[in-house]
Amino acid sequence: MTEEVKYMADIAVKGIQEKKGRSINIIDLEGMPGAITQAFVVCEGGSPSQVSAIAESVEETMRKELKEKPIRIGGTTNNIWVVMDYTDVMVHIFLPDARDYYKLEELWQDAPTTQVPDLD
């Protein structure tokens, strides 16, 4: 993962942590066959309202610190799985049951993954 992509992922993590997002993983997809982006940042919130708050925090943090806006945000109608596309970095915010069901990290289990410790 390039330094620029790592920095972008770290800023997304900062936005997630602002709203107490948990179980954060950064998946380095650079050079992975079939990857549509350079990195995934995956986390979870405990309720639909927390998932929404995390997404808003990520959007605000990325805008303030990097002057970046997402190309697309999906999943905000039910806030079970929100995905934010920043081209080189995609942020996935799940409810725990949805994360267990879709097993996104298992799809990319060969990719280097960094687990970010929860703040509390």
C-alpha positions as a LaTeX table, in Angstrom:
\begin{tabular}{lrrr}
\hline
Residue & $x$ (\AA) & $y$ (\AA) & $z$ (\AA) \\
\hline
Met1 & 0.00 & 0.00 & 0.00 \\
Thr2 & 1.39 & 3.39 & $-0.93$ \\
Glu3 & 2.03 & 5.99 & 1.78 \\
Glu4 & $-0.76$ & 8.14 & 0.33 \\
Val5 & $-3.30$ & 5.31 & 0.53 \\
Lys6 & $-2.14$ & 4.37 & 4.04 \\
Tyr7 & $-2.54$ & 7.99 & 5.17 \\
Met8 & $-6.02$ & 8.13 & 3.66 \\
Ala9 & $-6.98$ & 4.90 & 5.44 \\
Asp10 & $-5.60$ & 6.27 & 8.71 \\
Ile11 & $-7.74$ & 9.41 & 8.36 \\
Ala12 & $-10.81$ & 7.21 & 7.77 \\
Val13 & $-9.90$ & 5.29 & 10.95 \\
Lys14 & $-9.71$ & 8.59 & 12.84 \\
Gly15 & $-13.27$ & 9.39 & 11.73 \\
Ile16 & $-14.43$ & 5.92 & 12.79 \\
Gln17 & $-12.83$ & 6.24 & 16.20 \\
Glu18 & $-14.46$ & 9.64 & 16.77 \\
Lys19 & $-17.80$ & 7.81 & 17.00 \\
Lys20 & $-16.45$ & 4.75 & 18.83 \\
Gly21 & $-16.49$ & 2.39 & 15.85 \\
Arg22 & $-15.05$ & $-1.00$ & 16.79 \\
Ser23 & $-13.16$ & $-3.96$ & 15.34 \\
Ile24 & $-11.42$ & $-1.88$ & 12.69 \\
Asn25 & $-9.40$ & $-3.67$ & 10.00 \\
Ile26 & $-7.39$ & $-2.10$ & 7.20 \\
Ile27 & $-7.07$ & $-4.53$ & 4.28 \\
Asp28 & $-4.27$ & $-3.81$ & 1.80 \\
Leu29 & $-5.60$ & $-4.80$ & $-1.63$ \\
Glu30 & $-2.75$ & $-3.40$ & $-3.70$ \\
Gly31 & $-1.82$ & $-5.97$ & $-6.32$ \\
Met32 & $-4.64$ & $-8.35$ & $-5.39$ \\
Pro33 & $-6.32$ & $-9.87$ & $-8.46$ \\
Gly34 & $-9.87$ & $-8.58$ & $-8.89$ \\
Ala35 & $-9.50$ & $-5.75$ & $-6.38$ \\
Ile36 & $-11.45$ & $-2.61$ & $-7.29$ \\
Thr37 & $-9.58$ & $-0.37$ & $-4.87$ \\
Gln38 & $-6.24$ & $-0.14$ & $-3.04$ \\
Ala39 & $-7.58$ & $-0.63$ & 0.50 \\
Phe40 & $-10.67$ & $-1.47$ & 2.51 \\
Val41 & $-11.28$ & $-0.03$ & 5.95 \\
Val42 & $-13.82$ & $-2.26$ & 7.70 \\
Cys43 & $-15.47$ & $-1.60$ & 11.05 \\
Glu44 & $-18.70$ & $-1.99$ & 12.95 \\
Gly45 & $-21.16$ & 0.04 & 14.95 \\
Gly46 & $-23.55$ & $-1.30$ & 17.55 \\
Ser47 & $-26.78$ & 0.12 & 16.12 \\
Pro48 & $-28.09$ & 1.63 & 12.87 \\
Ser49 & $-27.83$ & 5.11 & 14.41 \\
Gln50 & $-24.19$ & 4.51 & 15.35 \\
Val51 & $-23.43$ & 3.19 & 11.84 \\
Ser52 & $-24.93$ & 6.41 & 10.46 \\
Ala53 & $-22.95$ & 8.56 & 12.91 \\
Ile54 & $-19.70$ & 6.78 & 11.99 \\
Ala55 & $-20.36$ & 7.35 & 8.27 \\
Glu56 & $-21.03$ & 11.06 & 8.88 \\
Ser57 & $-17.85$ & 11.33 & 10.96 \\
Val58 & $-15.73$ & 9.63 & 8.29 \\
Glu59 & $-17.17$ & 11.93 & 5.62 \\
Glu60 & $-16.48$ & 15.05 & 7.72 \\
Thr61 & $-12.97$ & 13.94 & 8.74 \\
Met62 & $-11.96$ & 13.07 & 5.18 \\
Arg63 & $-13.32$ & 16.39 & 3.91 \\
Lys64 & $-11.61$ & 18.48 & 6.60 \\
Glu65 & $-8.24$ & 16.73 & 6.63 \\
Leu66 & $-7.84$ & 15.62 & 3.01 \\
Lys67 & $-10.35$ & 17.75 & 1.09 \\
Glu68 & $-11.77$ & 14.44 & $-0.19$ \\
Lys69 & $-15.41$ & 13.66 & $-0.91$ \\
Pro70 & $-16.74$ & 10.16 & $-1.51$ \\
Ile71 & $-17.62$ & 9.26 & $-5.09$ \\
Arg72 & $-20.56$ & 7.33 & $-3.74$ \\
Ile73 & $-22.11$ & 6.33 & $-0.42$ \\
Gly74 & $-24.44$ & 3.33 & $-0.29$ \\
Gly75 & $-26.54$ & 1.73 & 2.40 \\
Thr76 & $-27.68$ & 4.81 & 4.27 \\
Thr77 & $-31.38$ & 3.99 & 3.95 \\
Asn78 & $-31.15$ & 1.19 & 6.53 \\
Asn79 & $-27.63$ & 1.62 & 7.99 \\
Ile80 & $-26.96$ & $-2.12$ & 8.19 \\
Trp81 & $-23.92$ & $-1.90$ & 5.87 \\
Val82 & $-22.75$ & 1.50 & 4.69 \\
Val83 & $-20.04$ & 1.66 & 2.05 \\
Met84 & $-18.14$ & 4.84 & 1.23 \\
Asp85 & $-16.11$ & 4.94 & $-2.00$ \\
Tyr86 & $-13.07$ & 7.22 & $-1.98$ \\
Thr87 & $-11.60$ & 5.57 & $-5.11$ \\
Asp88 & $-8.34$ & 4.30 & $-3.56$ \\
Val89 & $-9.95$ & 3.54 & $-0.19$ \\
Met90 & $-13.38$ & 2.07 & 0.47 \\
Val91 & $-14.84$ & 2.31 & 3.97 \\
His92 & $-17.29$ & $-0.41$ & 5.07 \\
Ile93 & $-19.33$ & 0.17 & 8.24 \\
Phe94 & $-21.38$ & $-2.82$ & 9.38 \\
Leu95 & $-23.76$ & $-3.87$ & 12.08 \\
Pro96 & $-22.18$ & $-6.95$ & 13.73 \\
Asp97 & $-24.72$ & $-9.45$ & 12.31 \\
Ala98 & $-24.27$ & $-8.11$ & 8.77 \\
Arg99 & $-20.49$ & $-8.26$ & 9.09 \\
Asp100 & $-20.73$ & $-11.88$ & 10.22 \\
Tyr101 & $-23.11$ & $-12.69$ & 7.36 \\
Tyr102 & $-21.16$ & $-11.09$ & 4.50 \\
Lys103 & $-17.69$ & $-12.07$ & 5.78 \\
Leu104 & $-15.97$ & $-9.38$ & 3.70 \\
Glu105 & $-12.61$ & $-9.95$ & 5.37 \\
Glu106 & $-12.72$ & $-13.66$ & 4.50 \\
Leu107 & $-13.14$ & $-12.81$ & 0.81 \\
Trp108 & $-9.75$ & $-11.07$ & 0.98 \\
Gln109 & $-8.05$ & $-13.35$ & 3.51 \\
Asp110 & $-4.87$ & $-13.50$ & 1.42 \\
Ala111 & $-4.45$ & $-9.72$ & 1.60 \\
Pro112 & $-2.30$ & $-8.16$ & 4.34 \\
Thr113 & $-4.60$ & $-6.94$ & 7.11 \\
Thr114 & $-3.89$ & $-4.52$ & 9.95 \\
Gln115 & $-6.13$ & $-4.76$ & 13.00 \\
Val116 & $-6.59$ & $-1.42$ & 14.73 \\
Pro117 & $-7.06$ & $-1.76$ & 18.50 \\
Asp118 & $-10.34$ & $-0.44$ & 19.92 \\
Leu119 & $-9.83$ & 2.78 & 21.86 \\
Asp120 & $-11.61$ & 1.65 & 25.03 \\
\hline
\end{tabular}
